[in-house]
Amino acid sequence: MNFIFRVILLLLGLVFAASLAVAVMLLAAVWGVRYAWGRITGKPVTPWVMRFNPRSGFERFRNAAQPAGPSAADVANARARGESVRSPLSLRPAGDVTDVRARPARGE
């Protein structure tokens, strides 16, 4: 029984290695055709690389955290109505809160 199990594992390993070899050969063939087409047409062949700038990811989330200022249309509309140009969604200081009652914590 142990011998049959080893033979089955060996065959599965061979099938996996063969499928991996076929995938690599297919990728090499596609790359070769792409290179040949570039040589025939005279266009430069750029390698398949992933262009990634880590700074852009950090800047994207940092800019998303900053509140957007009012647009020119918001400023013009507010001035036409005689209102403040500030965003209507401004938060008041914590001392101005009047509708909250202190409650005892659970378990007390």
Secondary structure, DSSP 8 states (H G I E B T S, - for coil): -HHHHHHHHHHHHHHHHHHHHHHHHHHHHHHHHHHHHHHHHT-----------HHHHHHHHHHHHS-----HHHHHHHHHHT--SS-TT----GGG--S------TT-
